Amino acid sequence: MRIPIQLRSTDLSAGTGGGQGTFALGINTAGQIAGYYLDASYQFHGFLRASGVITPINVTGAGTGAGHGTIATAINTAGDIAGYYLDTGYVYHGFVSVGGTISTFSASGAGSAADQGTFPVAVNSAGDIAGYYTDTNNVYHGFVNVGGTITTLSAPGAGTLAYQGTVALGINDAGDVAGYDLETSNVYQGFLWTP
């Protein structure tokens, strides 16, 4: 059964033009959904849908207007939400929302130019976050954030040229991280990291 959750202009101002609308990216065991929507000016806004109520998520420090804003990417069983936001310089930074309180973070090796930065994409039941960041040379590095301590993950054989490297995409409740790397030969390989 399909239940539409589209955010209409009367709800939270999701745009209705080309490429605009609602993007649900994560769901937990309680059926809470996290994601983002694009408004009529192409600004990103994160959201939480819980018990049929949709609440916007906008991180302080996120830029406003086209190509800026907040993107919620994952939600755990406790309702903690991870994601990232784009500042006024189009640099990406991570955030986690615990009980509605938002904390931001950036990996120490993340670049600070446009389209560089930190990209959290998964959160487990303990609130540990996995994702990746791009450095000043646009090389990808995986990371895991456990209690505010960020550990960089580099898969063996991962390339070190621009747009190569390691991308972490998932984390389970044991803290195991999975993802892929792009090698110097431009071949993709999966990886598993265990704490």
C-alpha positions in Angstrom: 0.0 0.0 0.0 1.4 3.4 -1.0 0.7 6.3 1.4 1.7 9.6 -0.1 3.6 12.0 2.2 4.2 14.8 -0.2 4.7 18.1 1.4 2.4 20.5 -0.3 2.8 24.3 -0.4 0.1 24.5 2.3 2.1 22.2 4.6 5.8 23.3 4.6 6.2 25.1 1.3 7.6 22.2 -0.8 8.0 23.5 -4.4 6.0 22.0 -7.3 8.4 23.0 -10.1 10.8 20.7 -12.0 13.2 18.9 -9.6 11.4 20.3 -6.5 9.3 18.3 -4.0 9.8 15.8 -1.2 12.6 13.2 -0.8 12.1 10.6 2.0 15.6 9.0 2.8 15.3 7.2 6.1 12.7 5.3 8.1 13.0 3.7 11.5 11.1 0.8 13.2 8.4 3.2 14.5 7.7 4.4 11.0 9.2 7.8 11.6 10.6 9.2 8.3 13.5 11.6 7.7 14.3 13.4 4.5 14.3 16.7 2.8 12.3 18.9 0.5 13.1 21.6 -2.0 11.0 24.7 -1.9 10.1 27.0 -4.8 13.5 28.8 -4.6 15.3 25.4 -4.6 16.4 25.7 -1.0 16.8 22.4 0.9 14.9 21.8 4.1 15.1 18.7 6.2 12.0 17.1 7.8 10.8 14.6 10.3 7.5 12.8 9.8 6.3 11.3 13.1 2.8 10.1 13.9 1.6 11.9 10.7 3.0 15.2 11.8 5.7 16.8 9.6 8.3 19.0 11.3 10.9 20.9 9.3 14.6 20.7 10.2 16.7 23.8 9.4 20.2 23.9 10.9 21.4 27.3 12.1 24.4 28.2 9.9 22.9 26.8 6.8 22.8 29.1 3.8 19.5 30.3 2.4 18.3 30.4 -1.2 19.0 28.1 -4.1 21.4 25.3 -3.5 21.6 25.9 0.3 19.9 24.4 3.3 19.5 21.2 5.3 19.3 17.6 4.2 18.3 14.9 6.7 19.6 11.5 5.5 19.0 8.9 8.2 17.0 8.2 11.4 17.6 5.6 14.1 15.2 3.7 16.4 15.4 6.4 19.0 14.4 9.1 16.5 17.9 10.6 16.3 18.4 12.2 12.9 21.7 12.6 11.0 22.4 14.6 7.9 24.3 17.6 6.5 23.8 21.2 5.6 25.3 23.6 3.1 26.6 26.9 4.4 26.7 30.2 2.4 29.9 29.1 0.7 28.3 25.8 -0.5 30.5 23.9 2.0 28.9 20.8 3.6 28.8 20.2 7.4 27.3 17.3 9.4 24.6 17.5 12.0 22.8 15.2 14.4 19.4 15.9 16.0 18.8 14.2 19.3 15.4 14.9 20.8 15.1 17.9 18.6 18.4 19.4 19.8 20.8 19.9 16.8 24.6 19.6 17.1 26.9 20.2 14.1 30.3 18.7 13.3 32.9 18.5 10.5 35.6 15.9 10.0 39.0 17.5 10.8 40.4 16.6 7.3 37.4 18.0 5.4 38.0 20.6 2.8 36.4 24.1 3.1 35.9 25.0 -0.5 32.6 24.8 -2.4 31.3 21.3 -2.8 33.7 19.9 -0.1 33.0 19.0 3.5 31.3 16.4 5.6 28.5 14.1 4.6 26.8 11.9 7.3 24.6 9.3 5.8 23.8 6.7 8.4 23.1 6.5 12.2 22.7 3.4 14.3 20.7 2.7 17.5 23.6 4.0 19.7 23.7 7.3 17.8 27.0 6.4 16.0 27.2 8.1 12.7 28.9 6.9 9.4 29.5 8.9 6.3 32.3 10.4 4.3 34.1 13.7 3.7 36.0 15.3 0.8 39.4 16.8 1.5 41.0 19.9 0.0 42.0 17.7 -3.1 38.4 16.4 -3.5 39.5 12.9 -2.3 36.8 10.9 -0.4 37.4 9.5 3.1 35.0 7.5 5.1 34.4 8.2 8.8 32.6 7.0 11.8 31.5 9.5 14.6 31.2 7.7 18.0 30.2 10.1 20.8 31.8 13.1 19.0 35.1 11.3 18.2 35.6 11.0 14.5 37.7 8.2 13.1 38.7 8.4 9.4 38.3 5.2 7.4 40.4 4.5 4.4 39.9 1.2 2.5 43.1 -0.6 1.4 43.8 0.2 -2.2 41.6 3.3 -2.3 42.7 5.9 -4.8 44.1 9.2 -3.7 43.3 11.3 -6.8 40.3 13.7 -7.0 36.9 11.9 -6.7 38.6 8.6 -5.7 38.8 7.2 -2.2 36.6 5.7 0.5 32.8 6.3 1.0 31.1 4.9 4.1 27.3 4.4 3.6 26.0 2.2 6.4 26.5 1.4 10.1 24.9 -1.4 12.1 24.2 -1.6 15.8 27.5 -3.4 16.4 29.4 -0.4 14.9 30.4 -2.2 11.7 30.6 0.1 8.7 30.1 -0.8 5.1 30.7 1.2 1.9 32.8 1.3 -1.2 36.1 2.7 -2.4 37.2 3.8 -5.8 40.7 2.6 -6.6 43.4 4.3 -8.8 42.3 2.1 -11.7 38.8 3.6 -11.3 37.4 0.2 -10.2 34.9 0.2 -7.3 35.3 -2.2 -4.4 33.1 -2.8 -1.4 34.5 -2.7 2.1 33.6 -3.7 5.6 35.2 -2.0 8.7 34.8 -3.4 12.2 35.6 -1.5 15.3 
